[in-house]
Amino acid sequence: MNTGKLTPEQIAAYHRDGFVIVKGLFDPEEIKLLREACKTDKALDDHAFGKDDGSGAMVRLSLWNHPGDGIYGMFARCHKLVDSVEQLLEDEAYHYHSKMIMKDAKVGGAWAWHQDYGYWYQNGVMFPDLCSASIAVDRATLENGCLQVLRGSHQLGRVDHVLTGDQAGANLERVEEAKKRFELVHCTMEPGDVIFFHGNLLHASDRNNSEHPRWSMICCYNYKKNDPYKEAHHPRYTPLVKVADEMIKQVGIKRFADDSSNVAWLDEKKDASARVLKEKAAAN
């Protein structure tokens, strides 16, 4: 049974490559409960919005700031996930936000090459060393648009971002040069696998051209000493109350899923970093 504690080799791989994939961090029963909850959650669907990838195809996603007490919160707060993040951040972690990426069969659009810190820089976050944990809800394959990363590209530092459709993507000239210097990795994953990745890692994904959906839940964490210096649409340091791993099944079996009263849904119209990027693009 995976305890959620990363090995020294996994920690070294994360710092060297900017990411590490942990196989089977969540067992089949846990991931089945998450899949059933999110794909029948009306509140999640009602708060979803689309992002045009520049070709007319859309990626749907829902975002929320505070994890809550439902099944989404149990995943984001459980020891085996948060303890692993704290090993990588080497500090107390707090929940920065979570999102459900809904890349539906045949219609799910691509994500432009970007760094997450390319967005979060505008929020007063001083250091880029935030960690995101992407949980495979569905199987992730080449055909349904799995995550792609440039191994080691977090070492580049922050790259300027510009709009591509509704998405803010990294400067394409820089990305093309980075592709010549860093290995492109397609992160195929089974349900329950988790990829932990650095805030400056360049990553993207292709359109879903398959008959199978690719949903993933991404929990993003900042650390206490990196408390943003100003208010933004994502929270400043807020202590995170961890829960026992067993709570995932206890909450999930009770069908106590998150709803609109339990989740601080993010309104994209109030997304300060996206607004700044749009203003910069208009000015250019």
C-alpha positions in Angstrom: 0.0 0.0 0.0 1.4 3.4 -1.0 1.7 5.5 2.2 2.0 8.8 0.3 5.5 9.4 1.6 7.8 10.1 -1.4 11.1 8.3 -1.5 14.4 10.2 -1.7 14.7 9.1 -5.3 11.3 10.6 -6.1 12.1 13.9 -4.4 15.4 14.1 -6.3 13.5 13.5 -9.5 11.0 16.2 -8.8 13.8 18.8 -8.1 15.8 17.7 -11.2 13.0 17.2 -13.7 10.3 19.6 -12.3 7.8 16.7 -11.9 7.4 13.2 -10.6 4.6 10.7 -11.3 3.4 8.5 -8.4 1.6 5.4 -9.6 -1.5 4.3 -7.7 -1.4 6.9 -5.0 -5.2 6.5 -4.9 -6.7 3.1 -5.0 -9.5 2.0 -7.4 -12.3 2.4 -4.8 -11.1 5.9 -4.0 -10.9 7.1 -7.6 -14.2 5.4 -8.4 -15.9 7.5 -5.7 -14.2 10.7 -7.0 -15.3 9.9 -10.6 -18.9 9.2 -9.6 -19.1 12.3 -7.5 -17.6 14.8 -10.1 -19.5 13.4 -13.1 -22.9 13.6 -11.3 -22.2 16.9 -9.5 -24.6 19.5 -10.8 -22.9 22.3 -8.9 -19.5 21.4 -10.5 -21.2 21.5 -13.9 -23.1 24.7 -13.2 -19.8 26.5 -12.3 -17.8 25.2 -15.2 -16.6 27.6 -17.9 -14.9 27.0 -21.2 -11.5 28.1 -22.4 -11.1 28.4 -26.2 -7.7 26.9 -27.2 -7.4 29.3 -30.2 -8.8 26.8 -32.7 -12.4 27.0 -31.6 -12.2 23.9 -29.4 -13.0 24.3 -25.8 -11.7 22.9 -22.5 -14.2 23.0 -19.6 -13.0 23.6 -16.1 -14.3 24.5 -12.6 -12.2 26.1 -10.0 -12.5 26.6 -6.2 -10.4 28.1 -3.5 -11.1 26.3 -0.2 -11.2 22.5 -0.2 -14.3 22.1 2.0 -15.6 19.0 3.7 -16.9 17.0 0.8 -15.1 14.4 -1.3 -13.1 16.9 -3.2 -11.8 18.3 0.1 -11.0 14.9 1.4 -8.7 14.3 -1.6 -7.1 17.8 -1.3 -6.6 17.5 2.5 -5.6 13.8 2.9 -2.3 13.0 4.4 -0.9 11.0 1.6 -1.3 13.9 -0.8 -0.5 16.9 1.4 2.4 15.1 3.2 4.0 14.4 -0.2 3.6 18.0 -1.2 5.2 19.2 2.0 8.2 16.9 1.3 8.7 18.7 -2.0 8.1 22.2 -0.7 10.0 21.6 2.5 7.5 23.8 4.4 4.0 23.8 5.7 1.7 23.6 2.6 -1.7 25.4 2.2 -4.4 24.9 -0.4 -4.0 27.6 -3.1 -6.9 26.3 -5.2 -8.2 23.2 -6.9 -9.7 22.7 -10.3 -11.5 20.0 -12.3 -10.3 19.8 -15.9 -13.1 18.3 -18.0 -11.6 17.2 -21.4 -14.6 15.5 -22.9 -14.5 12.9 -25.7 -14.0 14.3 -29.2 -14.6 17.9 -28.2 -12.1 18.6 -25.5 -9.7 21.3 -26.6 -5.9 21.7 -26.1 -4.0 23.6 -23.4 -1.4 25.9 -24.7 2.2 25.6 -23.4 2.4 27.5 -20.1 3.8 27.7 -16.6 1.3 28.0 -13.7 3.5 30.6 -12.2 3.0 32.6 -15.3 -0.5 33.2 -14.0 0.2 33.3 -10.3 3.0 35.9 -10.5 0.3 38.5 -10.9 -1.2 37.5 -7.5 1.7 38.7 -5.4 3.3 35.3 -5.1 7.0 36.1 -4.7 8.6 32.6 -5.3 7.6 30.2 -8.1 8.1 27.0 -6.1 4.4 26.1 -5.7 3.4 22.5 -6.3 0.4 21.2 -8.2 -0.8 17.6 -7.8 -2.8 16.4 -10.8 -5.0 13.3 -10.0 -6.0 11.2 -13.0 -9.8 10.7 -12.7 -9.8 9.0 -16.1 -7.1 7.2 -18.0 -4.8 9.7 -19.7 -3.4 8.6 -23.1 -1.8 10.1 -26.1 -5.2 9.9 -27.9 -7.3 11.7 -25.3 -4.8 14.5 -24.7 -2.6 13.6 -21.8 -0.4 16.1 -20.1 2.9 16.9 -21.8 5.9 18.4 -20.0 9.4 19.6 -20.9 11.6 17.8 -18.5 13.7 20.2 -16.5 12.2 23.4 -18.0 11.3 24.7 -14.5 15.0 25.7 -14.4 14.3 28.4 -17.1 12.7 30.8 -14.6 9.4 32.6 -15.4 8.6 33.0 -19.1 6.4 35.9 -20.4 2.8 34.8 -21.1 0.4 36.0 -23.8 -3.1 35.2 -24.8 -3.9 32.2 -27.2 -7.6 32.2 -27.6 -9.0 32.5 -24.1 -5.8 30.9 -22.6 -2.6 32.6 -21.5 0.3 30.7 -23.0 4.0 31.0 -22.7 5.9 33.1 -25.3 6.0 30.8 -28.3 9.5 31.8 -29.4 10.8 30.7 -26.0 8.8 27.5 -26.0 10.2 26.5 -29.4 13.7 27.1 -28.2 13.0 25.2 -25.0 11.8 22.2 -27.0 15.2 22.0 -28.5 16.9 21.8 -25.1 14.5 19.8 -22.9 13.0 16.4 -23.4 9.3 16.3 -24.3 7.5 13.8 -22.0 3.9 12.5 -22.6 2.6 11.8 -19.1 0.3 8.8 -19.7 -1.5 7.8 -16.5 -3.9 5.3 -15.1 -6.8 6.4 -12.8 -5.5 7.1 -9.3 -2.0 8.1 -10.5 -0.8 11.5 -9.5 1.8 13.8 -11.1 3.4 16.4 -8.9 4.8 19.3 -10.8 6.6 22.6 -10.2 5.1 26.0 -10.7 7.6 26.9 -13.5 7.4 23.6 -15.4 6.4 24.2 -19.0 3.4 21.9 -19.8 0.6 21.6 -22.3 -1.9 19.0 -23.7 -3.4 18.2 -27.1 -7.0 18.0 -28.1 -9.0 14.9 -27.1 -9.5 13.1 -30.4 -10.6 9.9 -28.8 -13.9 8.3 -27.7 -12.9 8.5 -24.1 -13.0 11.5 -21.7 -10.0 12.7 -19.8 -11.0 14.4 -16.5 -8.4 15.3 -13.9 -8.5 17.1 -10.6 -5.6 19.4 -9.9 -4.9 20.5 -6.3 -2.5 23.4 -6.2 -0.5 24.2 -3.0 1.6 27.2 -1.9 3.7 27.2 1.2 3.6 29.3 4.4 6.8 31.2 3.8 5.6 32.2 0.3 2.5 34.0 1.6 1.5 36.4 -1.2 2.1 40.1 -0.4 -1.3 41.2 -1.6 -4.9 40.1 -1.9 -5.9 38.3 -5.0 -8.5 35.8 -6.3 -6.7 32.9 -4.7 -6.1 32.8 -0.9 -3.2 34.1 1.1 -1.8 31.7 3.7 -4.6 29.8 5.3 -3.8 26.8 7.6 -4.8 23.5 6.0 -6.5 21.0 8.3 -5.3 17.6 7.1 -7.6 14.5 7.3 -6.9 10.8 7.6 -6.7 9.0 4.2 -9.6 6.8 5.3 -11.9 9.9 5.2 -12.0 9.7 1.4 -14.0 6.5 1.5 -16.1 7.4 4.5 -17.2 10.7 3.0 -17.5 9.2 -0.5 -19.7 6.3 0.6 -22.0 8.7 2.4 -22.3 10.6 -0.9 -21.5 13.8 0.9 -20.1 15.4 -2.2 -19.2 19.1 -2.4 -21.9 21.5 -3.5 -22.1 25.2 -4.1 -22.6 25.9 -0.4 -19.4 23.9 0.5 -17.0 25.1 -2.2 -15.7 28.7 -2.8 -16.2 28.5 -6.6 -14.0 30.9 -8.6 -15.7 33.3 -10.9 -13.5 33.7 -14.0 -14.7 37.3 -14.4 -12.9 38.1 -11.2 -9.6 36.3 -12.2 -7.2 39.1 -11.6 -4.2 37.5 -13.3 -6.2 36.6 -16.5 -7.5 40.2 -16.6 -4.0 41.7 -16.4 -2.9 39.4 -19.2 -5.8 40.4 -21.4 -5.1 44.1 -20.7 -1.4 43.6 -21.7 -2.4 41.8 -24.9 -4.8 44.6 -25.8 -2.1 47.2 -25.2 0.2 45.4 -27.6 
